[in-house]
Amino acid sequence: MTGRELASSFDDAEESPGLLLWQITNRWQAAQRAALKPHGLTHVQFVLLAALTWLGTDGPITQKQLADHTATDPMMTSQVLRTLESAGLVERLPHPTDKRARALQTTPAGRDLANRAVAVVEECDRRFFAPLGDLATPFTRSLQRLKTGG
C-alpha cells in the first residue's frame, strides 16, 4: 500500500518500524490478554504483580521503585496496586526507613497467582515469537538496546 496523500518518507507503510511495532504490540497484547483471562488478571496487573514478586527478595519495595522497574506511569501503578490490594494479592505496609513511603509486598495468594500466571505468559511469548526462530535472541538484544536508548 502506498500513501498518496500522506507526506511520509516511506513508500510503503510496511517500511515504518514505528507502525510495525504498533501493530505487533497490539497483536502481542491481545494474545497476552487471552492467556491471562482465565487467571482473572489484566496484563498490567500481571506485570506489576510479577515484578513485585520478582523484586520482593530485594527488601522493601516502594511504589516508585516498582513503577521505575516496570516503566509504568506512577499514577496508573497506584491505581492498579489498589485493585491488587483489594483482591488480597498485594499488601502496603509501613516502610521501615521512609515514613512517607509504603513497603509493597505480595501476599502468599499473590505469589501463587504470579507464579501460575507467569507460566502462561511465558508460553504465550514462546508461541508468539516462535516465527523468529534463531532470530529471537538478536531480536531481544535489539529490544534491550532500544529500551536503554543506545
Secondary structure, DSSP 4 states (H G I P E B T S, - for coil): ---SSS--S-SSGGG-HHHHHHHHHHHHHHHHHHHHGGGT--HHHHHHHHHHHHHGGGS-B-HHHHHHHHT--HHHHHHHHHHHHHTTSEEEEE-SS-TTSEEEEE-HHHHHHHHHHHHHHHHHHHHHHGGGGGGHHHHHHHHHHHHHT-
